[in-house]
Amino acid sequence: MNLTDVNRGIHKHKKRKRVGRGPGSGHGKTSGRGHKGQGALAGWSASPIFEGGASPLIRRIPKRGFNNAWGKVVAAVNVGDLEAAYLSGEEVTLESLRAKNLAKGRYDELKILGDGELTKKLKITAHRFSQSALAKIEKCGGQAIVIPGKRPVVKGVAKRVAKPVK
């Protein structure tokens, strides 16, 4: 590969395809729509899963289980991991856990679990705590602070106004 080949085929300002401008353009007459048929008509557009009349893949494959679209994603961190990552007297927050790669990725709530031993006094802030984790944190003289999670947005519910009784 040469240095001149690096940007070959990459155009910052690509011209749009001008269809229906005569036979010399290569996109004249039927303008890339072929002859007759559903796709040749004006205003026709296929859905993203359309497969030319065949049963779409999304309908052919089997569905298994239940997928809760409104379910919360809960990240879990054990007290044993906190013991290894933090010094005594430190504050454990969502930001510090992310910085130490203990709570990675996207999640809605953080739960502290009681697996492992805890000997350090820590001030831990999370959405949820297991009973065993709470017991271990309090036994070491630490503090567990519960923060509220995301509140659900209720759509399509109008405020009810009390009507006077006649």
N, C-alpha and C positions, 0 to 999 in steps of 0.2 A: 504494500500500500504506500502511495506517495502522499505527501502533505497536501497536494492539490486535490486529492480524492476525498478528503475528510468531509467537506461540505457539499459534495456533488449530489444533486437530487433534492437538496433542501432549499426551498425558496421562501424567503421571509414574507413577501407580498405576492401570493399566488393569484393569477388572474382567474376569474370565474369562467365556467364553461358556458359559452354563448351558443345555445342550440337554436335550430330553425333558421340558419343564416345561409342557406344554399348548399348545393352538393359539394362545393370546393372545401367547405369547412370540415367535412367528415361527420357532422352532426346535423345534416339537413333532412329534408323530407319528413321522416317519422320522428326525428329528434331523439334518437336513442331509446324510443319506446317500443320498437318492433312493430309487427303488423297485427292489428285487431287485438282482441282479448281484453281482459279486465284492467290490466296495467296500462293499456294504451289510452284509456279514457281520462278526461280531465277530472280532477278532484279525487282521484283514487289514491289511497295510501294504505299500506299494509300495517297490521299491528306488529310489534317487535317479535312476537313468537310465531307469526304466520309462516307456514312451510308449504305454500303452494297447494293447499287443500288437503295435504296429508295431516294425520292427527299429530298435533304439536308434541315435541319432546316433553314439555312440561306437563302434559296430560298423560303421556305414555308411561312415565316412570312411576313406580309405586311410592305412596306416601306412608311414612311410618311415624308413630308417636304423636306428640302434641307440641306445637311451637307457640308459646305464649308471647304474643307481640308486645304486651304491656308488662311482662315480667322484668324485674330489676336484676341487673348483673351485679353480683356481690363478689368482691375480691376478699380473699381470706389470708390473714397473716397470723402465724403462730407466735406465742410468747417466747418460744425457744429461739426463733429467728430474731426477735427484738433483743434478746439477751446477747446474741453474738454481734449485732450491728450497732448497739448503742452503749454509751457509757452511763454510769450511775448519775442520776440527777438531770439527765437530758429530757427534752420534750419531744414526744413522738407525735407528728402531725401528718396529714395526708401528703403535704409537699415534701417533708423529710423522708417519708417512706418511698416516694417516687424517686427522690434523689439517690437513695441507697438501693434502688432496684428491688425493693421488697413487694411493692404493689404496682405492677407494670400494667400497661394497656389501659383500655377504657372500662370504667365501671361506674355504677350508680351509687353503691354503698360499700363501705369497708367494714369487715367484721374481724375482730380479734378472737382467735381460738386458743384453747388452753394446752396445746401439745408442746411438750418440752418443759424445762425448768426456768424459773425467773428468780434471780437473786439481787437484781438491781432495782433501785427506787426510780421509777419512770412516771412521767405525767403523759398519759396516752389519750389522744383524741381520736375517736372513731364513731361510726354510726351505730354499730352493734358490738356487743361483747357476749361471749359464751359464759355460762355460770362458772366453769372451771377457770377460765381466764380471769374473771373478776376476782375469784378467790385468791389466785396466785398474785395478782397485782396488789390487792389490799394486804396480803400477808407480808409483802416486802415493803409496805409503807408507801406504795405508789398511789397514783390517782387515775381513775378512769372517767373521762369526760365524754358524755354521749352528745353528739351533734345531730340535728334533725336532717333527714334525707330530703330528696326532691319532693315537692308537693305536686300531686297530679293536677293537670289542667282539665277541668270539666267543660266539655264543649256541648253546645246544643241544649243547655239547660237555662231557660229564662228565669229571671228572678220573679218570684211570686209576689203579687201585690194583694194585700187583704182587701176583699170587696166588702162594702158596707151591707149589712143585713137589712132587708126591707121589711 
